Amino acid sequence: MKTANFPFFALLVYFLGVSNLAASPKEVSKISGKIADQTGEAVPYANVALIELDGGLVAGAVSDENGHFLIESTKTAKVKLVISSIGYQTFSTESFDLTEGLIKDFGSLSIVNEATGLDEVTVKASRPEIIIEPDKTVINVEGTVMAEGSNALDVVGRSPGIYVDQEGNINLNGRNGATVMINDRPTYMSSTDLANFLRSMPAENIKSIEVINNPSSRFDAEGSAGVINIQLKKNNVDGMFGNIQVGGQYNGQFAPNAGVTLNVKKGKLSTNGTFNYNEYAAYNDLEINRNFTLEEGISSFNQDSRIASRYKTPSFVGSANYELKPNQNLGLNVQASSSTDTNNSSSGTVVTNPGQDYNNFIESTNESEGTRNRLFTNLHYDAKLDTLGSKFSADLDYTIMDNESSSLLDNNYWSGNNDPSAGYTDQILTLNEMYYTIFTAKVDFTKALKGGKTLEAGVKGSWVESDNDLDMSRSEDEGPFEPDANSNQFIYQENVLAAYGSFKGSFSEKLSYQAGLRGEYSDIVGNSVTLNQVNKQNYFNLFPSAFIQHKISDNYQIVYNANRRITRPNYRLLNPFVYYIDPLTSETGNPNLKPQYSTNFEMNHVVKGAYQFTLGYSVTEDTFMQVFVQDQEDRTTTTYTDNFDQTRNANFRAIVPVEIKKWWSTSNMLQVNYNQFQSQIGEDLLDVEQVSYMARSQQNFTLPKGFKMELMAIYLSPQIWGQGQIQGFGWVDAGVTKSVMKDKLSISVNGTDIFRTQLIRAKVDFADIDTNFRQYRSNQGIRFTLKYNFAKGESFRVKSSTGSSEERNRLD
């Protein structure tokens, strides 16, 4: 759609949800149908309007995710149906008489892609389109430069308000705790496993990304920062369809990846299967300088480490759907993966003590390996109850996961010029076994009412049990291993029952709304078998949500929303374990960790359907934060996760897309955050605040002869994070893609952190802690991808569903 069409597009969106006319005593007319493209694939979020012959707008709507639309009106006029959607030519029907009580079903209407010559390029083909809805922002990734040659984690990290750190943790609007879903279902992985899974997923398989800053009550209340929902392409081929892709990355270590996707349909049965194998390898060069204040003076520990990590992740995702009746479906989803990882680190530490004219030395090696096996199954049923959009769905989920790991920490201590081989040695052997089972049941009901109003309701239950057995032993001077007192078995049980209701309607032609309430009851028992300690928690909470969309003019609208959210602690963090990272640093669990609660507000200004200016504010109670504690006598550092009393976040976000030339477009984002952290840590009060910002500029070039290029630059200003202070840094990525064989084969080459500037420098200067960090995680590298698409047959749709929401996101 050309720039000149934006006012018309905004006008159509302006009248989305016009429903107050139904309050008239006149009989309501209902105009319905389904919108599809030339291949038969449904076109979601298309704008549909009844237009009078003189150009006046009678009523309008937007097609749902399956391309269906329904327009209701009490007016009488000579009209035509007009359909407009980004990337498609405007479609108009022949004129007809709109009369009271008219019931008219247009069936399936086919719209055509915008025609482009071989040498013609458009901005729409080279950058993701952004659609702003009252409760979410939709980034259309399919067919963009952004998608080609990248993986899913890359694309998520480039979406509005999202930042992915070097560890693969996903941050939304300056806050952690976002829930990541795929095709409306939870990812059920720890942050590490999720990052590896998204790295293995080609971005070409993504249709869109939904960023839901303040989710409605229909979503689980879990995830204080919001929800990121990745919608994969729903490949529609009757017979067989698929793709094969191979590639790899080199950043000092080579890591290959490969994948195959296959869809098969016969009669009423549709099946889909995707197998991916991905390796991720990285070096982590880390410098830590710690100062301890003693009565005699300052004692310094200067440590240099290198950690070599490699993750190997084969995974399978499959689904099958059987059409019982035209409006009823029964389906099965399966996720299975088996991941192995190895982490080998070596470090050298120089210790200086006051009044001592020689140095002490520590050399350490830590060799660890682990395996993670998981199986997720989902059985679901859904039915459409009427032509207005009423529907019913039911889901049963069952998940099992096991995680086994072992590590051997070998330390050697000596002083001055002594022979290191004659020094003192010790070893710590850690064996860890974790098992999880999760069962959930969920029922959802949507009732479409007159006048475009909608009532939603549902109930859900989840039952979780985990068993974590930590076995530690020590050996000194090559002696036998003896049991360590920090060994512990921890059994965790969690039952959550939830119910919600939501209502959507409009106050007037310019004001639409949605309001909901969700209630959740949690019953939790944590049992440390070894320590004979039992911690019990049970609580009931209400989580309201509200949205108001104010369409001020054709080119300007404001969306207000507010909600309350909860983030429960990861199961592993509740285990009172002790894990030694090196002889100077250990991590412990916290069985007293409480959930965190966040109250969120947002006001989003949308100009011409493309430019966003957003103001947000949130207050979080009992925030999860990593706490550093130093033992001045032993000169060791312990980290654990604790509840901060309160954190506050205010943010401003601007998204400005610009078309410079027909072959050159740019998307720019500025995110400004104000963060405040307040908490009592031991005997000291932490009360810090800072304004920080993130700037991102993405340049897209669509060139002749099938070439596409992308250049992206990101800068993060200095920021605080709890006790820590992080210096500013930035980096530049670039990529080029060449398509051949009528776009069946694509070759992509991407360079990451081209100038090797993604360097993390941080410090903790609080109470008696004086520590500096410097880290580089071998982000500079080159990645290549070769992908081949094959297709045969007519279009069809493979459905995918699940009833679970967030339980397995907390496995880390």
C-alpha atoms as one frame of an Amber mdcrd trajectory, in Angstrom:
protein
   0.000   0.000   0.000   1.476   3.336  -1.068   2.015   6.204   1.389  -0.899
   8.119  -0.155  -3.269   5.364   0.996  -2.396   5.755   4.688  -5.209   8.266
   5.406  -7.748   5.823   3.956  -6.145   2.974   5.898  -6.303   5.014   9.123
  -9.943   5.873   8.395 -10.829   2.197   8.145  -9.022   1.346  11.351 -10.738
   4.318  12.991 -14.096   2.621  12.573 -12.887  -0.785  13.765 -15.326  -2.135
  16.323 -18.144   0.347  15.549 -20.893  -1.268  17.539 -22.993   1.344  19.308
 -25.294   1.557  16.283 -26.609  -1.845  17.263 -28.320  -0.199  20.216 -30.828
   1.235  17.753 -34.200  -0.458  17.697 -33.737  -0.923  13.947 -33.082  -4.442
  12.690 -29.361  -5.179  12.310 -27.831  -6.090   8.919 -24.947  -8.584   8.914
 -22.342  -8.666   6.146 -19.774 -11.475   6.400 -17.148 -13.364   4.436 -13.586
 -14.617   4.366 -10.554 -12.896   2.814  -7.807 -14.932   1.130  -4.848 -14.217
  -1.127  -4.181 -15.682  -4.577  -2.878 -18.939  -3.090  -5.928 -19.384  -0.890
  -4.142 -18.474   2.344  -6.226 -16.464   4.774  -5.391 -12.756   5.083  -5.633
 -11.636   8.721  -6.035  -8.039   9.939  -7.365  -6.774   6.594  -9.538  -3.637
   6.740 -13.096  -4.171   5.488 -15.549  -1.306   4.981 -19.008  -0.604   3.614
 -18.630   2.565   1.523 -21.470   4.619   0.083 -21.235   5.498  -3.611 -20.415
   9.121  -2.699 -17.464   7.917  -0.616 -19.027   8.043   2.841 -18.199   5.323
   5.328 -21.131   3.291   6.682 -19.379   0.697   8.875 -16.161  -1.274   9.036
 -14.294  -4.162  10.632 -10.979  -6.003  10.560 -10.611  -9.652   9.550  -9.567
 -12.077  12.280  -6.524 -14.374  12.197  -8.415 -16.805   9.919  -9.445 -14.071
   7.468 -13.113 -13.980   8.585 -14.967 -10.685   8.994 -18.402  -9.552  10.144
 -19.875  -6.064   9.711 -23.095  -5.069  11.451 -25.146  -1.964  10.605 -28.618
  -0.519  10.977 -28.229   1.989   8.128 -29.802   1.769   4.688 -27.786   2.901
   1.676 -26.377   1.975  -1.710 -22.937   0.602  -0.799 -20.012  -1.445  -1.973
 -17.641  -3.606   0.087 -14.023  -2.343   0.064 -11.066  -4.409   1.346  -7.634
  -2.908   2.010  -4.553  -4.586   3.446  -0.861  -3.730   3.471   0.896  -5.356
   0.525  -2.334  -6.033  -1.430  -4.299  -4.176  -4.074  -7.525  -2.539  -2.857
 -10.528  -4.758  -3.618 -14.102  -3.523  -4.290 -17.345  -5.418  -4.937 -20.197
  -4.379  -7.136 -22.614  -2.003  -5.426 -25.649  -3.431  -3.608 -28.523  -2.202
  -1.462 -27.893  -2.284   2.283 -31.292  -2.710   3.904 -32.489  -3.387   7.436
 -32.052  -7.026   8.459 -29.987  -7.908   5.371 -27.961 -11.121   5.830 -25.289
 -11.330   3.139 -22.366 -13.788   3.088 -19.778 -13.051   0.392 -18.068 -16.409
   0.947 -14.368 -16.386   0.094 -13.027 -13.161  -1.454  -9.601 -13.255  -3.094
  -7.352 -10.172  -3.031  -4.237  -9.715  -5.136  -0.690  -8.809  -4.107   0.418
  -5.352  -5.205   1.911  -5.656  -8.684   5.635  -4.911  -8.927   7.895  -5.051
 -11.976  11.167  -6.956 -11.914  13.160  -3.819 -11.142  10.597  -2.162  -8.880
  11.112  -2.179  -5.121   8.919  -1.020  -2.278   9.506  -0.276   1.349   6.885
  -2.855   2.249   9.138  -5.634   0.952  12.199  -4.523   2.862  11.080  -3.813
   6.404   8.521  -5.288   8.789   5.100  -3.665   8.841   3.812  -2.701  12.270
   0.111  -2.906  13.112  -1.028  -1.286  16.343  -4.016  -2.852  18.067  -5.559
  -1.817  21.400  -3.854  -4.586  23.357  -0.737  -5.391  21.290   1.696  -4.378
  18.572   2.054  -6.799  15.651   5.330  -6.831  13.692   4.893  -8.596  10.355
   8.198 -10.334   9.672   7.264 -12.539   6.733   8.944 -11.581   3.469  11.232
  -8.911   4.942  14.994  -8.522   4.851  14.796  -8.778   8.621  13.769 -12.436
   8.292  16.289 -13.657   5.746  19.495 -15.203   7.001  18.634 -14.522  10.651
  17.326 -16.702  13.435  14.299 -16.190  15.644  16.310 -14.806  18.565  17.803
 -12.129  16.275  14.369 -11.045  15.036  12.822 -10.975  18.516  15.724  -8.804
  19.694  15.004  -6.249  16.943  11.314  -5.851  17.773  10.015  -2.630  19.414
  11.002  -2.332  23.062  12.850  -5.682  23.191  16.515  -6.186  24.043  18.312
  -9.556  24.174  21.474  -9.551  26.271  24.630 -11.585  25.670  23.306 -14.462
  27.764  20.153 -14.686  25.632  17.871 -13.207  28.316  14.946 -11.278  26.826
  14.153  -7.826  28.242  10.958  -5.939  27.384  10.696  -2.171  27.873  13.582
  -2.071  30.314  12.129  -4.836  32.496  12.815  -8.549  32.829  10.132 -11.164
  33.421   8.555 -11.308  29.931   6.710 -14.490  28.978   7.637 -15.864  25.542
   5.033 -17.845  23.601   5.042 -19.515  20.188   1.750 -19.786  18.288  -0.176
 -18.728  21.415   1.461 -21.443  23.491   4.222 -21.249  26.094   7.786 -22.166
  25.238   8.240 -24.260  28.389  11.982 -23.709  28.651  14.550 -22.109  30.874
  16.099 -18.894  29.591  19.182 -20.810  28.353  17.157 -23.508  26.596  14.803
 -20.920  25.107  17.717 -18.923  23.687  19.183 -22.061  22.091  15.783 -23.070
  20.716  15.196 -19.650  19.137  18.720 -19.675  17.685  17.873 -22.961  15.963
  14.669 -21.571  14.423  15.149 -19.828  11.052  13.524 -16.405  11.029  12.022
 -17.236   7.629   9.581 -19.505   9.500   8.139 -16.522  11.415   5.032 -14.768
  10.158   4.747 -12.115  12.865   5.728 -11.172  16.406   3.115  -9.871  18.819
   4.455  -7.599  21.565   1.869  -7.431  24.341   3.131  -4.980  26.934   0.051
  -5.260  29.132  -1.790  -8.550  28.480  -5.520  -8.961  29.066  -7.050 -11.280
  31.653  -7.302 -14.043  29.014  -3.557 -14.585  29.414  -1.998 -16.198  32.466
  -1.061 -13.519  34.988   2.538 -14.794  34.901   5.135 -12.459  33.383   5.367
  -9.015  34.960   7.018  -7.410  31.918   4.415  -8.626  29.395   4.107 -11.268
  26.682   6.015 -11.848  23.436   4.043 -14.144  21.131   5.855 -15.515  18.056
   3.452 -16.507  15.288   4.967 -18.997  12.852   3.931 -19.267   9.227   0.948
 -21.506   8.669   2.061 -23.190   5.502  -0.908 -24.131   3.335  -0.278 -26.897
   0.840  -2.595 -29.763   0.008  -0.294 -32.684  -0.562   3.199 -31.784   0.546
   5.130 -28.647   1.395   8.431 -28.050   3.098  11.866 -26.498   3.223  15.413
 -27.543   3.975  18.051 -25.234   5.397  21.678 -25.677   6.403  24.164 -23.208
   7.799  26.717 -22.421  10.411  28.467 -19.715  12.392  32.115 -19.029  13.167
  33.168 -16.800  16.061  36.402 -18.510  17.019  34.535 -21.810  17.129  32.487
 -23.323  14.318  28.887 -24.271  15.072  26.688 -25.904  12.392  22.896 -25.962
  12.146  20.354 -27.640   9.898  16.612 -28.113   9.723  13.759 -29.551   7.682
  10.048 -28.746   7.702   7.402 -30.961   6.121   3.617 -30.538   5.840   1.311
 -33.275   4.584  -2.469 -33.182   4.181  -4.886 -35.868   3.121  -8.607 -35.340
   3.408  -9.565 -33.998   6.817  -6.174 -34.760   8.383  -3.450 -32.114   8.354
   0.021 -32.756   9.772   3.114 -30.645  10.282   6.579 -31.551  11.488   9.796
 -29.570  11.943  13.149 -31.008  12.941  16.069 -28.731  13.751  19.613 -29.391
  14.863  21.544 -26.442  16.221  24.895 -25.932  17.838  25.830 -22.761  19.661
  29.434 -22.202  20.704  31.018 -19.232  22.450  34.069 -18.079  24.355  33.501
 -15.900  27.387  36.562 -13.865  28.377  36.008 -12.503  31.866  38.092 -10.254
  34.117  37.073  -9.714  37.761  38.881  -7.392  40.152  37.738  -7.540  43.797
  38.930  -5.408  46.692  38.408  -6.421  50.321  38.867  -3.910  53.119  40.780
  -5.407  56.049  42.039  -3.792  59.244  45.572  -3.810  57.803  44.528  -2.342
  54.423  43.200  -3.487  51.040  43.441  -7.066  49.799  42.955  -7.435  46.031
  41.912 -10.456  43.969  42.523 -10.035  40.204  41.058 -12.892  38.193  41.251
 -13.680  34.451  39.031 -16.434  33.089  38.067 -17.994  29.791  34.964 -20.152
  29.529  34.397 -22.254  26.409  30.767 -23.343  25.978  29.012 -25.482  23.389
  25.335 -26.400  23.268  23.953 -29.095  20.941  20.185 -29.053  20.563  18.218
 -31.420  18.321  14.496 -30.708  18.582  11.204 -31.750  17.017   7.945 -29.821
  16.880   4.926 -31.480  15.323   1.169 -31.148  15.145  -1.787 -33.014  13.704
  -5.312 -31.706  13.210  -8.443 -33.655  12.255 -11.565 -31.844  11.096 -14.446
 -33.590  12.846 -17.000 -31.246  11.267 -16.638 -27.988   9.284 -16.556 -26.013
  12.550 -15.005 -28.579  14.899 -11.402 -29.728  15.160  -9.433 -32.191  17.261
  -5.670 -31.756  17.427  -2.438 -33.014  18.931   0.814 -31.078  19.435   4.183
 -32.528  20.389   7.465 -30.876  21.360  10.538 -33.020  22.039  14.169 -32.074
  22.517  17.394 -33.464  23.915  20.071 -30.890  24.603  23.661 -31.473  25.697
  26.118 -28.833  26.830  29.774 -28.661  27.806  31.419 -25.790  29.657  35.150
 -25.774  30.267  36.710 -22.863  32.087  40.177 -21.981  33.269  41.106 -19.043
  35.464  44.111 -17.539  37.153  43.882 -15.273  40.205  46.565 -13.061  41.711
  46.030 -12.174  45.384  47.765  -9.207  47.015  47.583  -8.665  50.769  48.510
  -5.588  52.817  51.945  -5.826  54.498  52.880  -8.843  52.351  55.754  -8.451
  49.853  54.781 -11.483  47.763  51.631 -12.534  45.908  49.405 -15.547  46.331
  48.114 -17.422  43.302  45.098 -19.569  42.503  44.675 -21.607  39.321  41.312
 -23.227  38.683  39.672 -25.361  36.051  35.992 -26.227  35.957  34.767 -28.916
  33.569  31.024 -29.450  33.387  28.555 -31.192  31.142  24.838 -31.672  31.184
  21.860 -33.119  29.354  18.268 -31.870  29.193  15.453 -34.021  27.850  11.916
 -32.743  27.555   8.626 -33.926  26.100   5.517 -31.791  25.826   2.154 -33.093
  24.555  -1.064 -31.177  24.018  -4.515 -32.489  23.133  -7.035 -29.855  22.125
 -10.564 -29.449  20.843 -12.110 -26.295  19.393 -15.481 -25.447  17.927 -17.029
 -22.387  16.296 -20.530 -22.009  17.686 -22.038 -19.439  15.317 -21.239 -17.070
  12.464 -20.793 -14.135  14.843 -17.521 -15.506  16.212 -18.591 -17.430  19.319
 -16.253 -20.332  20.046 -15.286 -22.943  22.603 -11.934 -24.626  23.207 -10.495
 -27.178  25.637  -6.866 -28.189  26.183  -4.966 -30.845  28.114  -1.173 -30.530
  28.454   1.359 -32.912  29.937   5.070 -32.155  30.263   7.985 -34.173  31.562
  11.579 -32.984  31.757  14.822 -34.238  33.258  18.086 -32.366  33.657  21.314
 -34.073  34.686  24.627 -32.256  35.081  28.056 -32.809  36.583  30.995 -30.515
  37.208  34.497 -30.889  38.630  36.149 -27.776  40.037  39.918 -28.265  40.452
  41.857 -25.602  42.411  45.576 -25.138  43.054  46.920 -22.575  45.571  50.518
 -21.417  46.038  52.517 -18.392  47.180  55.405 -16.236  45.918  58.013 -17.980
  43.836  57.159 -21.425  45.098  56.649 -24.245  42.626  52.933 -24.397  41.726
  53.117 -28.187  41.673  53.985 -28.127  45.363  50.951 -26.020  46.286  47.799
 -26.951  48.087  44.974 -28.461  45.999  41.308 -29.217  46.447  38.480 -30.449
  44.249  34.717 -30.042  44.390  32.547 -32.580  42.547  28.922 -31.601  41.924
  26.249 -33.953  40.581  22.769 -32.562  39.993  19.609 -34.346  38.891  16.306
 -32.507  38.333  12.972 -33.955  37.252   9.781 -32.051  36.424   6.208 -33.057
  35.644   3.542 -30.511  34.698  -0.122 -31.176  33.971  -2.575 -28.451  32.949
  -6.208 -28.385  31.918  -7.887 -25.357  30.398 -11.313 -24.381  28.990 -12.064
 -21.095  27.156 -15.365 -19.721  25.918 -16.035 -16.680  23.735 -19.548 -15.369
  23.163 -20.129 -12.818  20.415 -22.989 -10.481  21.316 -25.027  -8.004  19.326
 -23.435  -4.733  18.400 -19.956  -6.194  18.097 -19.615  -6.792  21.842 -17.731
  -9.855  23.055 -17.740 -11.778  26.325 -14.836 -14.111  27.189 -14.499 -16.501
  30.120 -12.357 -19.461  31.085 -10.901 -21.651  33.820  -7.538 -23.350  34.185
  -5.748 -25.661  36.583  -2.054 -26.557  36.706  -0.244 -29.114  38.839   3.556
 -29.022  39.025   6.048 -31.253  40.818   9.835 -31.060  40.678  12.526 -33.142
  42.376  16.038 -31.673  42.566  18.833 -33.847  44.003  22.157 -32.039  44.510
  25.087 -34.275  45.515  28.369 -32.519  46.399  31.698 -33.933  47.603  35.208
 -32.557  48.275  38.736 -33.834  47.966  41.860 -32.202  49.419  45.441 -32.806
  48.222  44.323 -35.637  45.941  42.677 -37.444  48.820  39.380 -39.321  48.587
  36.156 -37.437  47.982  34.133 -36.843  51.132  30.459 -35.823  51.285  29.842
 -32.077  51.481  27.319 -30.565  53.892  25.787 -28.497  51.052  24.290 -31.588
  49.402  20.519 -31.394  49.356  17.361 -32.947  47.945  14.534 -30.500  47.300
  10.970 -31.439  46.284   8.646 -28.689  45.068   4.891 -28.924  44.504   2.705
 -26.151  43.081  -1.014 -26.151  42.330  -2.624 -23.117  40.678  -6.338 -22.696
  39.946  -7.449 -19.744  37.816 -10.592 -18.237  36.327 -11.154 -15.121  34.241
 -13.801 -13.005  32.562 -13.485 -10.245  29.978 -15.871  -7.933  28.138 -15.223
  -5.910  24.992 -17.379  -3.187  23.453 -17.516   0.528  22.643 -18.731   3.722
  24.288 -19.091   5.494  20.953 -17.729   5.523  17.432 -14.452   6.936  18.732
 -14.087   5.095  22.039 -13.805   1.305  22.330 -12.861  -0.614  25.439 -12.009
  -3.988  26.943 -12.051  -4.831  30.645 -11.304  -8.072  32.444 -10.529  -9.707
  35.754  -8.510 -12.840  36.485  -8.297 -14.651  39.818  -5.581 -17.160  40.700
  -5.195 -19.329  43.794  -1.743 -20.837  44.440  -0.870 -23.636  46.871   2.891
 -24.244  47.137   5.024 -26.631  49.215   8.843 -26.646  49.157  10.425 -29.576
  51.009  14.180 -29.688  51.660  14.465 -33.400  52.454  18.112 -33.246  53.546
  17.644 -30.237  55.821  14.199 -31.395  56.997  12.757 -27.956  56.170   9.277
 -27.454  54.730   8.141 -24.059  53.384   4.459 -23.624  52.581   2.749 -20.775
  50.751  -0.837 -20.303  49.646  -2.370 -17.105  48.374  -5.192 -15.754  46.228
  -4.743 -12.760  43.959  -6.874 -10.738  41.575  -5.400  -9.387  38.347  -7.521
  -6.709  36.621  -6.853  -5.355  33.139  -8.379  -2.530  31.084  -7.914  -1.088
  27.585  -9.358   2.044  25.963  -8.811   2.979  22.322  -9.523   6.640  21.457
  -9.563   7.413  17.735  -9.160  11.171  17.673  -8.884  11.538  13.899  -8.185
   9.532  10.784  -4.446   9.827  11.374  -4.214   9.877  15.142  -5.294   7.507
  17.896  -4.362   6.938  21.539  -4.480   3.555  23.265  -4.565   3.434  27.076
  -4.073   0.210  29.005  -3.387  -0.933  32.549  -3.049  -4.262  34.341  -1.581
  -6.149  37.267   0.793  -9.112  36.801   2.695 -11.705  38.818   6.008 -13.474
  38.293   6.593 -16.614  40.323  10.180 -17.697  41.061  11.854 -20.330  38.919
  11.636 -23.711  40.618  15.406 -24.127  40.867  15.879 -20.813  42.702  13.698
 -22.035  45.581  16.082 -24.919  46.269  18.507 -24.046  49.144  21.468 -25.319
  47.102  25.074 -24.082  47.070  26.909 -24.196  43.741  30.578 -23.216  43.384
  31.352 -21.261  40.212  35.019 -20.998  41.260  36.756 -21.150  44.682  36.001
 -17.455  45.253  32.410 -17.338  43.997  29.344 -19.411  44.835  25.631 -19.272
  44.072  22.917 -20.253  46.528  19.181 -20.825  46.324  16.547 -19.056  48.385
  13.569 -21.100  49.666  11.995 -17.906  51.054  11.790 -16.225  47.634   8.332
 -14.718  47.139   6.485 -13.902  43.878   6.870 -10.405  42.474   3.844  -8.265
  41.574   3.802  -5.532  38.967   1.223  -2.809  38.277   1.600  -1.417  34.753
   0.225   1.592  32.856   0.787   2.580  29.215  -0.364   5.299  26.817   0.454
   4.682  23.153   0.114   7.486  20.574  -0.181   6.212  16.989   0.242   8.627
  14.083  -0.739   7.682  10.520  -0.806   4.038  11.491   2.994   3.871  11.409
   4.623   6.118  13.999   4.430   5.218  17.686   5.143   7.358  20.728   4.595
   5.441  23.943   4.690   6.421  27.612   4.747   3.665  30.232   5.025   3.346
  33.999   5.248   0.324  36.300   5.724  -0.362  40.004   6.967  -3.801  41.027
   6.844  -5.106  44.596   9.216  -7.859  45.810  11.234  -7.647  42.578  13.605
 -10.521  41.798  17.165  -9.236  41.743  20.570 -10.859  41.951  22.295  -9.916
  45.214  26.062  -9.894  45.802  27.385 -10.507  49.321  31.078 -10.483  50.294
  32.646 -12.239  53.264  35.457  -9.911  54.275  37.114 -12.531  56.460  37.048
 -15.417  53.977  37.275 -12.980  51.048  34.637 -14.831  49.040  31.600 -13.621
  47.088  28.161 -15.233  47.213  25.317 -14.450  44.807  21.666 -15.324  45.220
  18.256 -14.099  44.055  16.266 -12.116  46.582  13.170  -9.916  46.708  13.905
  -6.202  46.436  11.349  -4.112  48.301  10.316  -2.078  45.257  11.424  -1.050
  41.793   9.935   1.636  39.576  10.215   1.993  35.832   9.080   4.879  33.637
   9.751   4.647  29.924   9.281   6.502  26.666   9.505   4.746  23.302   9.485
   6.269  19.815   9.317   4.208  16.605   9.895   6.177  13.410  10.029   4.360
  10.040  11.311   6.454   7.119  11.386   5.767   3.387  14.529   7.489   2.053
  14.408   5.992  -1.440  12.222   3.338  -2.989  15.124   0.938  -2.541  16.255
   2.258   0.852  14.155   2.357   4.022  15.034   2.728   7.658  13.331   1.907
  10.937  14.493   3.808  14.012  13.684   3.323  17.670  14.562   5.267  20.807
  13.764   3.787  24.218  14.341   5.940  27.320  14.049   4.312  30.759  13.980
   5.685  34.266  14.721   2.928  36.806  14.636   3.190  40.565  15.671   0.367
  42.928  14.901   0.422  46.644  15.642  -2.372  49.110  17.169  -3.202  52.457
  20.103  -5.584  51.880  21.406  -6.832  55.190  22.232  -3.779  57.272  22.511
  -1.455  54.262  19.849   0.436  52.302  20.002   0.438  48.516  18.255   3.446
  46.957  19.493   4.231  43.448  17.970   5.699  40.299  19.119   6.494  36.780
  17.884   7.510  33.343  19.215   5.339  30.522  18.391   4.872  26.864  18.702
   2.464  23.962  18.902   3.707  20.363  18.531   1.391  17.370  18.647   2.177
  13.656  17.979  -0.465  11.025  18.775   0.239   7.346  17.233  -1.994   4.679
  18.226  -2.025   1.010  16.360  -3.874  -1.732  18.659  -4.113  -4.762  18.393
  -5.475  -8.314  19.161  -9.063  -9.276  17.710 -10.575  -6.101  20.088  -8.918
  -3.595  18.894  -7.544  -0.256  21.030  -5.932   2.436  20.537  -4.955   6.056
  22.639  -2.834   8.412  21.772  -2.408  12.072  23.424  -0.327  14.810  22.498
  -0.415  18.510  23.747   1.666  21.436  22.921   1.165  25.118  23.782   4.007
  27.470  25.188   3.492  30.999  22.586   1.959  33.308  22.084   0.589  36.786
  20.682  -2.842  37.600  20.186  -3.373  41.304  23.587  -3.170  42.969  25.371
  -3.154  39.597  26.365  -0.301  37.318  26.941  -1.074  33.620  28.869   1.182
  31.273  27.507   2.118  27.856  28.321   0.080  24.755  27.147  -0.456  21.180
  27.640  -2.671  18.152  26.923  -3.031  14.444  25.523  -6.047  12.546  25.168
  -6.445   8.782  23.803  -9.013   6.339  23.266  -9.695   2.650  20.880 -12.137
   0.960  20.741 -13.373  -2.631  17.702 -15.201  -4.013  17.902 -17.456  -7.073
  15.819 -20.090  -8.852  12.668 -17.941  -8.699  13.134 -17.397  -4.958  13.213
 -21.117  -4.211  16.838 -20.936  -3.094  18.290 -18.209  -0.885  21.849 -17.665
   0.301  22.507 -15.383   3.272  25.664 -14.123   4.958  25.470 -12.169   8.218
  28.187 -10.504  10.255  27.656  -9.852  13.967  29.436  -7.275  16.153  31.577
  -6.271  13.190  33.813  -3.866  15.107  34.077  -6.036  18.253  32.538  -3.386
  20.481  29.913  -5.424  22.362  32.062  -5.316  25.488  30.429  -5.388  28.927
  32.074  -3.362  31.687  30.358  -3.207  35.052  30.986  -2.673  38.735  29.355
  -3.267  42.095  30.178  -0.530  44.612  27.773  -1.002  47.497  28.367  -1.292
  51.255  31.638  -3.254  51.628  31.572  -4.616  48.042  34.111  -3.200  45.580
  34.152  -5.350  42.437  34.759  -4.590  38.744  33.885  -6.807  35.786  34.982
  -6.842  32.163  33.469  -9.394  29.785  33.488 -10.166  26.074  31.451 -13.126
  24.824  32.934 -13.712  21.324  29.963 -12.012  19.663  32.048 -11.038  16.650
  31.381 -13.681  14.036  30.046 -14.607  10.626  26.982 -16.717   9.884  25.832
 -18.254   6.609  22.553 -19.921   5.681  21.425 -21.864   2.617  17.695 -22.523
   2.312  15.616 -24.363  -0.299  11.790 -24.271  -0.475   9.711 -26.949  -2.163
   5.946 -27.093  -2.626   3.340 -29.140  -4.425  -0.431 -29.061  -4.160  -3.256
 -26.778  -3.105  -3.435 -24.605  -0.025  -4.440 -25.877   3.373  -3.981 -24.823
   6.996  -2.351 -26.766   9.817  -3.798 -25.765  13.176  -1.757 -25.577  16.356
  -2.928 -25.046  19.908  -2.174 -25.563  23.566  -3.784 -24.968  26.906  -0.719
 -24.319  29.059   0.643 -20.858  29.557   3.666 -20.299  31.718   4.650 -23.162
  33.998   7.653 -24.395  32.047   9.003 -20.891  31.515  10.173 -21.144  35.117
  12.335 -24.258  34.767  15.622 -22.353  34.903
